[in-house]
Amino acid sequence: MTNLLRALRVPTTEEVETAYLNGAASRYDLEQRQREVDTGRFRRKFAAYY
C-alpha cells in the first residue's frame, strides 16, 4: 500500500527545483539554473487562487 502511495505522490515544487539544480553540469550551468528558479520557472501562476 505504501508503495502505491509513493508512486502516486506528486513531487513538491521545492523537490522539483532541487532536482533541477542538482542536474547542473558546470558552475555556469548551475548559476543559469539558479536564475531560472529565482524568476519562478517552476512556480504555478494560478497558485494564488488556491
mmCIF file of the N, C-alpha and C atoms, coordinates in Angstrom:
data_MODEL
# 
_entry.id   MODEL 
# 
loop_
_atom_site.group_PDB 
_atom_site.id 
_atom_site.type_symbol 
_atom_site.label_atom_id 
_atom_site.label_alt_id 
_atom_site.label_comp_id 
_atom_site.label_asym_id 
_atom_site.label_entity_id 
_atom_site.label_seq_id 
_atom_site.pdbx_PDB_ins_code 
_atom_site.Cartn_x 
_atom_site.Cartn_y 
_atom_site.Cartn_z 
_atom_site.occupancy 
_atom_site.B_iso_or_equiv 
_atom_site.pdbx_formal_charge 
_atom_site.auth_seq_id 
_atom_site.auth_comp_id 
_atom_site.auth_asym_id 
_atom_site.auth_atom_id 
_atom_site.pdbx_PDB_model_num 
ATOM 1   N N  . MET A 1 1  ? 0.828  -1.194 0.000   1.00 0.00 ? 1  MET A N  1 
ATOM 2   C CA . MET A 1 1  ? 0.000  0.000  0.000   1.00 0.00 ? 1  MET A CA 1 
ATOM 3   C C  . MET A 1 1  ? 0.873  1.258  0.000   1.00 0.00 ? 1  MET A C  1 
ATOM 4   N N  . THR A 1 2  ? 1.921  1.270  0.804   1.00 0.00 ? 2  THR A N  1 
ATOM 5   C CA . THR A 1 2  ? 2.761  2.473  0.847   1.00 0.00 ? 2  THR A CA 1 
ATOM 6   C C  . THR A 1 2  ? 3.496  2.683  -0.473  1.00 0.00 ? 2  THR A C  1 
ATOM 7   N N  . ASN A 1 3  ? 3.848  1.593  -1.164  1.00 0.00 ? 3  ASN A N  1 
ATOM 8   C CA . ASN A 1 3  ? 4.490  1.733  -2.470  1.00 0.00 ? 3  ASN A CA 1 
ATOM 9   C C  . ASN A 1 3  ? 3.551  2.393  -3.466  1.00 0.00 ? 3  ASN A C  1 
ATOM 10  N N  . LEU A 1 4  ? 2.290  2.049  -3.407  1.00 0.00 ? 4  LEU A N  1 
ATOM 11  C CA . LEU A 1 4  ? 1.301  2.654  -4.289  1.00 0.00 ? 4  LEU A CA 1 
ATOM 12  C C  . LEU A 1 4  ? 1.161  4.146  -3.996  1.00 0.00 ? 4  LEU A C  1 
ATOM 13  N N  . LEU A 1 5  ? 1.115  4.491  -2.726  1.00 0.00 ? 5  LEU A N  1 
ATOM 14  C CA . LEU A 1 5  ? 1.003  5.897  -2.350  1.00 0.00 ? 5  LEU A CA 1 
ATOM 15  C C  . LEU A 1 5  ? 2.231  6.693  -2.780  1.00 0.00 ? 5  LEU A C  1 
ATOM 16  N N  . ARG A 1 6  ? 3.404  6.109  -2.648  1.00 0.00 ? 6  ARG A N  1 
ATOM 17  C CA . ARG A 1 6  ? 4.632  6.780  -3.092  1.00 0.00 ? 6  ARG A CA 1 
ATOM 18  C C  . ARG A 1 6  ? 4.639  6.976  -4.600  1.00 0.00 ? 6  ARG A C  1 
ATOM 19  N N  . ALA A 1 7  ? 4.136  5.997  -5.328  1.00 0.00 ? 7  ALA A N  1 
ATOM 20  C CA . ALA A 1 7  ? 4.113  6.084  -6.791  1.00 0.00 ? 7  ALA A CA 1 
ATOM 21  C C  . ALA A 1 7  ? 3.140  7.159  -7.267  1.00 0.00 ? 7  ALA A C  1 
ATOM 22  N N  . LEU A 1 8  ? 2.078  7.388  -6.528  1.00 0.00 ? 8  LEU A N  1 
ATOM 23  C CA . LEU A 1 8  ? 1.070  8.366  -6.926  1.00 0.00 ? 8  LEU A CA 1 
ATOM 24  C C  . LEU A 1 8  ? 1.348  9.777  -6.418  1.00 0.00 ? 8  LEU A C  1 
ATOM 25  N N  . ARG A 1 9  ? 2.328  9.903  -5.531  1.00 0.00 ? 9  ARG A N  1 
ATOM 26  C CA . ARG A 1 9  ? 2.627  11.196 -4.936  1.00 0.00 ? 9  ARG A CA 1 
ATOM 27  C C  . ARG A 1 9  ? 3.238  12.144 -5.966  1.00 0.00 ? 9  ARG A C  1 
ATOM 28  N N  . VAL A 1 10 ? 2.759  13.370 -5.970  1.00 0.00 ? 10 VAL A N  1 
ATOM 29  C CA . VAL A 1 10 ? 3.296  14.401 -6.856  1.00 0.00 ? 10 VAL A CA 1 
ATOM 30  C C  . VAL A 1 10 ? 4.408  15.125 -6.114  1.00 0.00 ? 10 VAL A C  1 
ATOM 31  N N  . PRO A 1 11 ? 5.584  15.282 -6.743  1.00 0.00 ? 11 PRO A N  1 
ATOM 32  C CA . PRO A 1 11 ? 6.681  15.977 -6.053  1.00 0.00 ? 11 PRO A CA 1 
ATOM 33  C C  . PRO A 1 11 ? 6.339  17.453 -5.820  1.00 0.00 ? 11 PRO A C  1 
ATOM 34  N N  . THR A 1 12 ? 6.832  17.973 -4.723  1.00 0.00 ? 12 THR A N  1 
ATOM 35  C CA . THR A 1 12 ? 6.596  19.375 -4.405  1.00 0.00 ? 12 THR A CA 1 
ATOM 36  C C  . THR A 1 12 ? 7.440  20.262 -5.317  1.00 0.00 ? 12 THR A C  1 
ATOM 37  N N  . THR A 1 13 ? 7.120  21.522 -5.351  1.00 0.00 ? 13 THR A N  1 
ATOM 38  C CA . THR A 1 13 ? 7.874  22.471 -6.163  1.00 0.00 ? 13 THR A CA 1 
ATOM 39  C C  . THR A 1 13 ? 9.323  22.524 -5.710  1.00 0.00 ? 13 THR A C  1 
ATOM 40  N N  . GLU A 1 14 ? 9.548  22.483 -4.411  1.00 0.00 ? 14 GLU A N  1 
ATOM 41  C CA . GLU A 1 14 ? 10.909 22.511 -3.882  1.00 0.00 ? 14 GLU A CA 1 
ATOM 42  C C  . GLU A 1 14 ? 11.710 21.296 -4.330  1.00 0.00 ? 14 GLU A C  1 
ATOM 43  N N  . GLU A 1 15 ? 11.075 20.125 -4.335  1.00 0.00 ? 15 GLU A N  1 
ATOM 44  C CA . GLU A 1 15 ? 11.758 18.911 -4.775  1.00 0.00 ? 15 GLU A CA 1 
ATOM 45  C C  . GLU A 1 15 ? 12.122 18.986 -6.258  1.00 0.00 ? 15 GLU A C  1 
ATOM 46  N N  . VAL A 1 16 ? 11.225 19.522 -7.060  1.00 0.00 ? 16 VAL A N  1 
ATOM 47  C CA . VAL A 1 16 ? 11.494 19.660 -8.491  1.00 0.00 ? 16 VAL A CA 1 
ATOM 48  C C  . VAL A 1 16 ? 12.628 20.645 -8.720  1.00 0.00 ? 16 VAL A C  1 
ATOM 49  N N  . GLU A 1 17 ? 12.602 21.767 -8.003  1.00 0.00 ? 17 GLU A N  1 
ATOM 50  C CA . GLU A 1 17 ? 13.665 22.765 -8.131  1.00 0.00 ? 17 GLU A CA 1 
ATOM 51  C C  . GLU A 1 17 ? 15.015 22.197 -7.716  1.00 0.00 ? 17 GLU A C  1 
ATOM 52  N N  . THR A 1 18 ? 15.041 21.460 -6.612  1.00 0.00 ? 18 THR A N  1 
ATOM 53  C CA . THR A 1 18 ? 16.289 20.873 -6.129  1.00 0.00 ? 18 THR A CA 1 
ATOM 54  C C  . THR A 1 18 ? 16.841 19.858 -7.123  1.00 0.00 ? 18 THR A C  1 
ATOM 55  N N  . ALA A 1 19 ? 15.975 19.033 -7.662  1.00 0.00 ? 19 ALA A N  1 
ATOM 56  C CA . ALA A 1 19 ? 16.417 18.045 -8.650  1.00 0.00 ? 19 ALA A CA 1 
ATOM 57  C C  . ALA A 1 19 ? 16.959 18.742 -9.895  1.00 0.00 ? 19 ALA A C  1 
ATOM 58  N N  . TYR A 1 20 ? 16.318 19.828 -10.303 1.00 0.00 ? 20 TYR A N  1 
ATOM 59  C CA . TYR A 1 20 ? 16.774 20.588 -11.465 1.00 0.00 ? 20 TYR A CA 1 
ATOM 60  C C  . TYR A 1 20 ? 18.155 21.200 -11.204 1.00 0.00 ? 20 TYR A C  1 
ATOM 61  N N  . LEU A 1 21 ? 18.342 21.784 -10.023 1.00 0.00 ? 21 LEU A N  1 
ATOM 62  C CA . LEU A 1 21 ? 19.631 22.377 -9.682  1.00 0.00 ? 21 LEU A CA 1 
ATOM 63  C C  . LEU A 1 21 ? 20.713 21.314 -9.553  1.00 0.00 ? 21 LEU A C  1 
ATOM 64  N N  . ASN A 1 22 ? 20.375 20.153 -9.027  1.00 0.00 ? 22 ASN A N  1 
ATOM 65  C CA . ASN A 1 22 ? 21.350 19.071 -8.880  1.00 0.00 ? 22 ASN A CA 1 
ATOM 66  C C  . ASN A 1 22 ? 21.811 18.506 -10.218 1.00 0.00 ? 22 ASN A C  1 
ATOM 67  N N  . GLY A 1 23 ? 21.043 18.743 -11.270 1.00 0.00 ? 23 GLY A N  1 
ATOM 68  C CA . GLY A 1 23 ? 21.398 18.244 -12.589 1.00 0.00 ? 23 GLY A CA 1 
ATOM 69  C C  . GLY A 1 23 ? 22.352 19.139 -13.359 1.00 0.00 ? 23 GLY A C  1 
ATOM 70  N N  . ALA A 1 24 ? 22.821 20.209 -12.737 1.00 0.00 ? 24 ALA A N  1 
ATOM 71  C CA . ALA A 1 24 ? 23.732 21.129 -13.423 1.00 0.00 ? 24 ALA A CA 1 
ATOM 72  C C  . ALA A 1 24 ? 25.055 20.442 -13.731 1.00 0.00 ? 24 ALA A C  1 
ATOM 73  N N  . ALA A 1 25 ? 25.570 20.718 -14.934 1.00 0.00 ? 25 ALA A N  1 
ATOM 74  C CA . ALA A 1 25 ? 26.808 20.070 -15.377 1.00 0.00 ? 25 ALA A CA 1 
ATOM 75  C C  . ALA A 1 25 ? 28.046 20.897 -15.058 1.00 0.00 ? 25 ALA A C  1 
ATOM 76  N N  . SER A 1 26 ? 27.866 22.181 -14.848 1.00 0.00 ? 26 SER A N  1 
ATOM 77  C CA . SER A 1 26 ? 29.013 23.039 -14.580 1.00 0.00 ? 26 SER A CA 1 
ATOM 78  C C  . SER A 1 26 ? 28.574 24.193 -13.671 1.00 0.00 ? 26 SER A C  1 
ATOM 79  N N  . ARG A 1 27 ? 29.537 24.966 -13.263 1.00 0.00 ? 27 ARG A N  1 
ATOM 80  C CA . ARG A 1 27 ? 29.245 26.111 -12.411 1.00 0.00 ? 27 ARG A CA 1 
ATOM 81  C C  . ARG A 1 27 ? 28.386 27.135 -13.148 1.00 0.00 ? 27 ARG A C  1 
ATOM 82  N N  . TYR A 1 28 ? 28.717 27.360 -14.430 1.00 0.00 ? 28 TYR A N  1 
ATOM 83  C CA . TYR A 1 28 ? 27.933 28.295 -15.234 1.00 0.00 ? 28 TYR A CA 1 
ATOM 84  C C  . TYR A 1 28 ? 26.494 27.796 -15.379 1.00 0.00 ? 28 TYR A C  1 
ATOM 85  N N  . ASP A 1 29 ? 26.350 26.508 -15.635 1.00 0.00 ? 29 ASP A N  1 
ATOM 86  C CA . ASP A 1 29 ? 25.026 25.904 -15.772 1.00 0.00 ? 29 ASP A CA 1 
ATOM 87  C C  . ASP A 1 29 ? 24.238 26.052 -14.474 1.00 0.00 ? 29 ASP A C  1 
ATOM 88  N N  . LEU A 1 30 ? 24.891 25.839 -13.348 1.00 0.00 ? 30 LEU A N  1 
ATOM 89  C CA . LEU A 1 30 ? 24.226 25.982 -12.052 1.00 0.00 ? 30 LEU A CA 1 
ATOM 90  C C  . LEU A 1 30 ? 23.763 27.424 -11.835 1.00 0.00 ? 30 LEU A C  1 
ATOM 91  N N  . GLU A 1 31 ? 24.611 28.393 -12.161 1.00 0.00 ? 31 GLU A N  1 
ATOM 92  C CA . GLU A 1 31 ? 24.220 29.794 -11.993 1.00 0.00 ? 31 GLU A CA 1 
ATOM 93  C C  . GLU A 1 31 ? 23.031 30.144 -12.874 1.00 0.00 ? 31 GLU A C  1 
ATOM 94  N N  . GLN A 1 32 ? 23.029 29.641 -14.098 1.00 0.00 ? 32 GLN A N  1 
ATOM 95  C CA . GLN A 1 32 ? 21.908 29.893 -15.007 1.00 0.00 ? 32 GLN A CA 1 
ATOM 96  C C  . GLN A 1 32 ? 20.627 29.264 -14.465 1.00 0.00 ? 32 GLN A C  1 
ATOM 97  N N  . ARG A 1 33 ? 20.739 28.049 -13.967 1.00 0.00 ? 33 ARG A N  1 
ATOM 98  C CA . ARG A 1 33 ? 19.572 27.368 -13.408 1.00 0.00 ? 33 ARG A CA 1 
ATOM 99  C C  . ARG A 1 33 ? 19.060 28.084 -12.159 1.00 0.00 ? 33 ARG A C  1 
ATOM 100 N N  . GLN A 1 34 ? 19.968 28.608 -11.337 1.00 0.00 ? 34 GLN A N  1 
ATOM 101 C CA . GLN A 1 34 ? 19.549 29.350 -10.144 1.00 0.00 ? 34 GLN A CA 1 
ATOM 102 C C  . GLN A 1 34 ? 18.770 30.602 -10.544 1.00 0.00 ? 34 GLN A C  1 
ATOM 103 N N  . ARG A 1 35 ? 19.224 31.277 -11.596 1.00 0.00 ? 35 ARG A N  1 
ATOM 104 C CA . ARG A 1 35 ? 18.489 32.453 -12.074 1.00 0.00 ? 35 ARG A CA 1 
ATOM 105 C C  . ARG A 1 35 ? 17.089 32.064 -12.556 1.00 0.00 ? 35 ARG A C  1 
ATOM 106 N N  . GLU A 1 36 ? 16.996 30.946 -13.260 1.00 0.00 ? 36 GLU A N  1 
ATOM 107 C CA . GLU A 1 36 ? 15.690 30.491 -13.738 1.00 0.00 ? 36 GLU A CA 1 
ATOM 108 C C  . GLU A 1 36 ? 14.758 30.158 -12.576 1.00 0.00 ? 36 GLU A C  1 
ATOM 109 N N  . VAL A 1 37 ? 15.285 29.501 -11.563 1.00 0.00 ? 37 VAL A N  1 
ATOM 110 C CA . VAL A 1 37 ? 14.471 29.163 -10.394 1.00 0.00 ? 37 VAL A CA 1 
ATOM 111 C C  . VAL A 1 37 ? 14.050 30.442 -9.671  1.00 0.00 ? 37 VAL A C  1 
ATOM 112 N N  . ASP A 1 38 ? 14.973 31.403 -9.537  1.00 0.00 ? 38 ASP A N  1 
ATOM 113 C CA . ASP A 1 38 ? 14.664 32.658 -8.851  1.00 0.00 ? 38 ASP A CA 1 
ATOM 114 C C  . ASP A 1 38 ? 13.584 33.462 -9.568  1.00 0.00 ? 38 ASP A C  1 
ATOM 115 N N  . THR A 1 39 ? 13.515 33.342 -10.889 1.00 0.00 ? 39 THR A N  1 
ATOM 116 C CA . THR A 1 39 ? 12.496 34.082 -11.637 1.00 0.00 ? 39 THR A CA 1 
ATOM 117 C C  . THR A 1 39 ? 11.147 33.373 -11.636 1.00 0.00 ? 39 THR A C  1 
ATOM 118 N N  . GLY A 1 40 ? 11.087 32.185 -11.049 1.00 0.00 ? 40 GLY A N  1 
ATOM 119 C CA . GLY A 1 40 ? 9.808  31.499 -10.902 1.00 0.00 ? 40 GLY A CA 1 
ATOM 120 C C  . GLY A 1 40 ? 9.492  30.506 -11.995 1.00 0.00 ? 40 GLY A C  1 
ATOM 121 N N  . ARG A 1 41 ? 10.473 29.907 -12.579 1.00 0.00 ? 41 ARG A N  1 
ATOM 122 C CA . ARG A 1 41 ? 10.229 28.957 -13.664 1.00 0.00 ? 41 ARG A CA 1 
ATOM 123 C C  . ARG A 1 41 ? 9.341  27.791 -13.239 1.00 0.00 ? 41 ARG A C  1 
ATOM 124 N N  . PHE A 1 42 ? 9.440  27.357 -11.995 1.00 0.00 ? 42 PHE A N  1 
ATOM 125 C CA . PHE A 1 42 ? 8.684  26.196 -11.538 1.00 0.00 ? 42 PHE A CA 1 
ATOM 126 C C  . PHE A 1 42 ? 7.462  26.572 -10.704 1.00 0.00 ? 42 PHE A C  1 
ATOM 127 N N  . ARG A 1 43 ? 7.231  27.833 -10.545 1.00 0.00 ? 43 ARG A N  1 
ATOM 128 C CA . ARG A 1 43 ? 6.083  28.268 -9.738  1.00 0.00 ? 43 ARG A CA 1 
ATOM 129 C C  . ARG A 1 43 ? 4.846  28.358 -10.613 1.00 0.00 ? 43 ARG A C  1 
ATOM 130 N N  . ARG A 1 44 ? 3.745  27.901 -10.068 1.00 0.00 ? 44 ARG A N  1 
ATOM 131 C CA . ARG A 1 44 ? 2.491  27.994 -10.801 1.00 0.00 ? 44 ARG A CA 1 
ATOM 132 C C  . ARG A 1 44 ? 1.952  29.407 -10.712 1.00 0.00 ? 44 ARG A C  1 
ATOM 133 N N  . LYS A 1 45 ? 1.483  29.910 -11.817 1.00 0.00 ? 45 LYS A N  1 
ATOM 134 C CA . LYS A 1 45 ? 0.938  31.268 -11.840 1.00 0.00 ? 45 LYS A CA 1 
ATOM 135 C C  . LYS A 1 45 ? -0.456 31.329 -11.260 1.00 0.00 ? 45 LYS A C  1 
ATOM 136 N N  . PHE A 1 46 ? -1.158 30.212 -11.264 1.00 0.00 ? 46 PHE A N  1 
ATOM 137 C CA . PHE A 1 46 ? -2.528 30.196 -10.762 1.00 0.00 ? 46 PHE A CA 1 
ATOM 138 C C  . PHE A 1 46 ? -2.608 29.746 -9.307  1.00 0.00 ? 46 PHE A C  1 
ATOM 139 N N  . ALA A 1 47 ? -1.480 29.617 -8.626  1.00 0.00 ? 47 ALA A N  1 
ATOM 140 C CA . ALA A 1 47 ? -1.475 29.135 -7.247  1.00 0.00 ? 47 ALA A CA 1 
ATOM 141 C C  . ALA A 1 47 ? -2.164 30.116 -6.286  1.00 0.00 ? 47 ALA A C  1 
ATOM 142 N N  . ALA A 1 48 ? -2.272 31.380 -6.670  1.00 0.00 ? 48 ALA A N  1 
ATOM 143 C CA . ALA A 1 48 ? -2.895 32.370 -5.798  1.00 0.00 ? 48 ALA A CA 1 
ATOM 144 C C  . ALA A 1 48 ? -4.384 32.102 -5.603  1.00 0.00 ? 48 ALA A C  1 
ATOM 145 N N  . TYR A 1 49 ? -4.984 31.338 -6.481  1.00 0.00 ? 49 TYR A N  1 
ATOM 146 C CA . TYR A 1 49 ? -6.415 31.059 -6.384  1.00 0.00 ? 49 TYR A CA 1 
ATOM 147 C C  . TYR A 1 49 ? -6.726 29.916 -5.451  1.00 0.00 ? 49 TYR A C  1 
ATOM 148 N N  . TYR A 1 50 ? -5.723 29.230 -4.957  1.00 0.00 ? 50 TYR A N  1 
ATOM 149 C CA . TYR A 1 50 ? -5.975 28.066 -4.095  1.00 0.00 ? 50 TYR A CA 1 
ATOM 150 C C  . TYR A 1 50 ? -5.639 28.349 -2.680  1.00 0.00 ? 50 TYR A C  1 
# 
